[in-house]
Amino acid sequence: MPTPTAKDAKQALYAVAGVADLAVSTIRHLPADAAKLRGRIPAEVVKTYGELVRRGETLVTGRQPHQGGQHPGPPQRRHHPDVGEVGRDQRP
């Protein structure tokens, strides 16, 4: 396999920049289209859309939104009524 050169590295960066530009130009019109649609759809659909936006943001950013500007505490252990603490071996 040939060794990558400086030219190859530049081309890879240009390709990434091209993909980013294509993505931005493709989705640039979406906020305006969404604003137009909001005026024509029922309130329940708008509420559902908002929930989907928050869910998608959580997936993309990998964090849960929190209230009041406070940092969330440590993750809580989940309990199952029949099993006990999930994720722990229940053997003595």
C-alpha positions in Angstrom: 0.0 0.0 0.0 1.5 3.4 -0.9 2.4 5.8 1.9 0.0 8.8 2.2 1.5 12.1 1.1 0.9 15.7 2.1 -1.2 16.0 -1.1 -3.4 13.1 0.1 -3.9 14.7 3.5 -4.9 18.1 1.8 -7.3 16.3 -0.5 -8.9 14.5 2.5 -9.4 17.8 4.3 -10.9 19.4 1.2 -13.3 16.4 0.9 -14.4 16.9 4.5 -14.9 20.7 3.8 -16.9 19.8 0.7 -19.1 17.4 2.6 -19.8 20.1 5.3 -20.6 22.7 2.7 -22.9 20.3 0.9 -24.7 19.5 4.1 -25.2 23.1 5.1 -26.4 24.1 1.6 -28.8 21.2 1.6 -30.4 21.9 5.0 -30.2 25.7 5.0 -33.8 26.1 3.9 -35.2 23.8 6.5 -35.8 26.3 9.3 -37.8 28.6 7.0 -39.8 25.7 5.7 -40.5 24.6 9.3 -41.7 28.1 10.2 -44.1 28.1 7.3 -45.5 24.7 8.3 -46.0 25.6 11.9 -48.7 28.1 11.0 -50.7 25.4 9.2 -50.6 22.4 11.6 -52.4 21.6 14.8 -50.9 22.5 18.2 -50.5 18.8 19.1 -48.2 18.3 16.1 -46.1 21.3 17.1 -45.8 19.9 20.6 -44.7 16.5 19.2 -42.2 18.2 16.9 -40.7 20.0 19.9 -40.3 16.7 21.8 -38.7 15.1 18.7 -36.2 18.1 18.5 -35.3 17.6 22.2 -34.9 13.9 21.7 -32.7 14.3 18.6 -30.6 16.9 20.4 -30.0 14.5 23.2 -29.0 11.8 20.8 -26.6 14.0 18.9 -25.0 15.8 21.8 -24.9 12.8 24.1 -26.2 14.7 27.1 -29.5 15.2 28.9 -30.8 18.7 29.1 -31.1 19.9 32.8 -33.2 22.6 34.5 -32.1 25.7 36.4 -28.5 26.0 35.2 -27.4 23.3 37.7 -25.2 20.5 36.6 -26.9 17.1 36.8 -25.9 14.8 39.7 -24.3 11.4 39.2 -26.3 8.8 37.3 -28.8 7.0 39.4 -28.9 3.2 39.6 -32.1 1.7 38.3 -34.1 -0.8 40.3 -36.3 -3.5 39.0 -39.0 -4.7 41.5 -38.4 -8.4 40.7 -34.6 -8.3 40.3 -33.2 -5.6 42.5 -30.5 -3.3 41.3 -30.0 -3.6 37.6 -26.4 -4.2 36.6 -25.3 -5.9 39.8 -24.9 -9.6 40.3 -27.5 -10.8 42.9 -25.6 -13.8 44.0 -24.3 -13.9 47.6 
